[in-house]
Amino acid sequence: MRRKRKGQRPTRRVVSAGGVVLKGDPPEVLVVSLRGGRVVTLPKGQVEPGERYPETAVREVREETGVEASVLAPLGRVRYYFTVHEPEGPVTVSKEVHYFLMRYLGGIPRPQLTEVENAFFLPASEALERLSYPNEREMLKRALLRLRPRAKKG
């Protein structure tokens, strides 16, 4: 935690990694839902000490969804801010998420109920509409653009 400046709330930095897991043709994307299904998001989670971002993405996809996937390429990173209310008062969290294009290897989606409520595949076109956050819709668009050239080569 950084030192609090006069008139400024404390801040905390969090670094996470996650994936856009695609399978099939036409592609389906793996998503998780929270808050009674009102929030649909990509699987992601915090980087553990000594872990590289791609390792975190693979681990978090497996832990949150039960699905095995491998990293194909980095897609980029996003940063956003939110406030958490702790007993000492509000804290601003700066969260940076590194996203990866991932290939589905196997497994049936099953949610890690301590983290998410549901895990499932959606057609990519539907996921572009249902993902709750614009930055995640952008990562899905990037993944689909990267997937197209691969599909045409094979």
Phi, psi and omega in degrees: 000137179282158176292140181281126173275156181303126178080007182237138180283155178297152179235156177224139179256133178233133178243129182230169174216151181202183186221154168258097183269119182246144173217151173080174178215109006292152188289144170247150182241140179279127178228164173234156178234153182222170173052053177066027180085359180287337178244122176244127188216170176275149178292135180197163177190175186289144176285130178271156180307134178081358183267143173270155184305314179299324178295319178298316181301314180298313181297314183293321176300313180297313183293315185283333189234345185079002182266138174267133180212157177239151181281131175258319184194151173287146178251338182133183179226156177231155176228137175213167186233146173208167182247135172246146181255112181250166181306328180280350181127181183291143177232131176274126179256127173260112184248128177245127181238127177261122183253148181228144168285128184231146179260131177293130177252328180165173179104153177257128181303128173217126186288145169276098193297342176284345183244317185225162181268329182207155176221132184196163175265142175235146170305141184305320181298322178288321179298324178299332178272325189267339177302133188284336188243132181304322181295329177284326174297322177296319179295322177295318177300316178298318180298316181295323177294321178289328182289321184303309180300324178297316183295324182286331180290322187282000000 
